[in-house]
Amino acid sequence: MNYAELQLAVIDDSHRSDLAVFVPRFITECEGLIRRQLTAYLLTTTIGETERIADGLYTLPERVLVLRQLRLQGRQGDAISRVIPAAVRRLAATADVLQYAENGDGTIEFRGTPGTDATFDVTYYGSPAPLVDDLDTNELLTDHESLYISGAKFFLYIHTQDRELASDELSIFNGVVDTLNEAIARKIGGANIAPSYNMAGGSSY
């Protein structure tokens, strides 16, 4: 499912074609709710020359919580080893790309220095980038489209002031989030899991 198909699904499932112009906003609000409630999700991306700052220094994807694995495209063998920032420069810049270090400021440094146009496959726990263009998609949307649909419909029904239907959609959303958070916490450990939203006792959104 991509962004355009998600919009159509929200309209079709809610039977509110009259609200089509508002659906992108409902999806944006849903994405904010996902970022607040979902601890993280296993995602993949690439980094290459566009992300290079200088030499072996690159910017990381936004919303990275935990890096799981980095591999240099076109090279067989083990993944690149992670070391602390103080240790990464002990390896010569002219060496093969064997190590990386996260700097804590949204950047990553490789040693040795990657060649021009080197591309890395990155697997990480985090949250997806916002959907913008019609063909945009991500692993979370592909694997759990009901999370996006129910979240967007929650905000749709908040807009129409239908509290009962909003509560139903929020229950579906929370059920998916709770299941994912439990699975992710077991895999990465130490991450705080936010309590699910609820509609009891007044506004909670």
Secondary structure as the mmCIF struct_conf table of DSSP 4:
data_model
#
loop_
_struct_conf.conf_type_id
_struct_conf.id
_struct_conf.beg_label_comp_id
_struct_conf.beg_label_asym_id
_struct_conf.beg_label_seq_id
_struct_conf.end_label_comp_id
_struct_conf.end_label_asym_id
_struct_conf.end_label_seq_id
HELX_RH_AL_P HELX_RH_AL_P1 TYR A 3 SER A 14
TURN_TY1_P TURN_TY1_P1 HIS A 15 HIS A 15
HELX_RH_3T_P HELX_RH_3T_P1 SER A 17 PHE A 22
HELX_RH_AL_P HELX_RH_AL_P2 VAL A 23 GLN A 37
STRN STRN1 TYR A 41 ILE A 47
HELX_RH_3T_P HELX_RH_3T_P2 GLU A 49 GLU A 51
STRN STRN2 ARG A 52 ALA A 54
TURN_TY1_P TURN_TY1_P2 ASP A 55 GLY A 56
STRN STRN3 LEU A 57 THR A 59
HELX_LH_PP_P HELX_LH_PP_P1 LEU A 60 PRO A 61
TURN_TY1_P TURN_TY1_P3 GLU A 62 ARG A 63
STRN STRN4 VAL A 64 LEU A 72
TURN_TY1_P TURN_TY1_P4 GLN A 73 GLY A 74
BEND BEND1 GLY A 77 ASP A 78
HELX_LH_PP_P HELX_LH_PP_P2 ALA A 79 ILE A 80
STRN STRN5 SER A 81 ARG A 82
HELX_RH_AL_P HELX_RH_AL_P3 PRO A 85 VAL A 88
TURN_TY1_P TURN_TY1_P5 ARG A 89 ARG A 90
BEND BEND2 LEU A 91 LEU A 91
TURN_TY1_P TURN_TY1_P6 ALA A 93 THR A 94
BEND BEND3 ALA A 95 ALA A 95
BEND BEND4 VAL A 97 VAL A 97
STRN STRN6 GLN A 99 GLU A 102
BEND BEND5 GLY A 104 GLY A 106
STRN STRN7 THR A 107 ARG A 111
BEND BEND6 GLY A 112 GLY A 112
HELX_LH_PP_P HELX_LH_PP_P3 THR A 113 GLY A 115
TURN_TY1_P TURN_TY1_P7 THR A 116 ASP A 117
STRN STRN8 PHE A 120 GLY A 126
HELX_LH_PP_P HELX_LH_PP_P4 PRO A 128 LEU A 131
BEND BEND7 ASP A 133 ASP A 133
TURN_TY1_P TURN_TY1_P8 ASP A 134 LEU A 135
HELX_RH_AL_P HELX_RH_AL_P4 GLU A 139 ASP A 143
HELX_RH_AL_P HELX_RH_AL_P5 GLU A 145 HIS A 159
TURN_TY1_P TURN_TY1_P9 THR A 160 GLN A 161
HELX_RH_AL_P HELX_RH_AL_P6 ARG A 163 ILE A 188
BEND BEND8 GLY A 190 GLY A 190
HELX_LH_PP_P HELX_LH_PP_P5 ALA A 191 TYR A 197
TURN_TY1_P TURN_TY1_P10 ALA A 200 GLY A 201
BEND BEND9 GLY A 202 GLY A 202
#
